[in-house]
């Protein structure tokens, strides 16, 4: 991969540099040639982790730290999304914020291996925007080797959207009450606008975009991780998207939890989670039944 843009002071965590308000990068100092282990030899050159909306660094670190331990030679690109990105930020500004990520992705060489790990509708939105912009600039699909969709994509309804955005509100009761009222009004206007103009819903655009074969290669295997207990992303919406992907030629596998919450499947069963992501999807190993 080509060298990245000069970093801003690190504000994300050990080993990471901040390239923009939403892009963080960990460039490994190791080479895959330094270790003889099979895991290191098969390590991704780059891991792209698109976090869920308003994800805290300490929560994202549960994933990045494991990737660092499993694949010390891999570079890690973290993309974060907040409420403003989805509700109020113009796409032109969003793309500007994502420029460092686009630069790194456009520098990926044909022989390099890339693992994409995206979470929830926040991560899905970021990846969809990146894929569209990358295609518009290069005429090529997103250059990834394997894909993980964790708790995504969901479906759009007023109640689910309100619940998702309310999660990030401050715990102070007064502030939370005012914030909730503002969200109700804003989301209500948004839904009325879509209804009157018969516009395609935002989440539907993302769902369709993730299965757009102009943006994503059908030869790239994808793993859906989801739960029947997820209150923000209905499991039926995930399975419907997976079936649509299969119908378009994507190779799909699904890891269905029963009791884990939204983006919390790792906490429910860490061994099972990484077994599905690393052993089965990335390394292609069979797991014990």
Secondary structure as GFF3:
##gff-version 3
##sequence-region A 1 289
A	DSSP	beta_strand	17	18	.	.	.	ID=ss1
A	DSSP	beta_strand	23	26	.	.	.	ID=ss2
A	DSSP	three_ten_helix	32	34	.	.	.	ID=ss3
A	DSSP	alpha_helix	38	41	.	.	.	ID=ss4
A	DSSP	beta_strand	46	53	.	.	.	ID=ss5
A	DSSP	alpha_helix	57	70	.	.	.	ID=ss6
A	DSSP	beta_strand	75	81	.	.	.	ID=ss7
A	DSSP	alpha_helix	83	87	.	.	.	ID=ss8
A	DSSP	alpha_helix	91	106	.	.	.	ID=ss9
A	DSSP	beta_strand	114	119	.	.	.	ID=ss10
A	DSSP	alpha_helix	120	138	.	.	.	ID=ss11
A	DSSP	beta_strand	146	150	.	.	.	ID=ss12
A	DSSP	alpha_helix	158	166	.	.	.	ID=ss13
A	DSSP	alpha_helix	173	197	.	.	.	ID=ss14
A	DSSP	alpha_helix	202	210	.	.	.	ID=ss15
A	DSSP	beta_strand	221	227	.	.	.	ID=ss16
A	DSSP	alpha_helix	235	247	.	.	.	ID=ss17
A	DSSP	beta_strand	252	257	.	.	.	ID=ss18
A	DSSP	alpha_helix	265	268	.	.	.	ID=ss19
A	DSSP	alpha_helix	270	274	.	.	.	ID=ss20
A	DSSP	pi_helix	275	282	.	.	.	ID=ss21
###
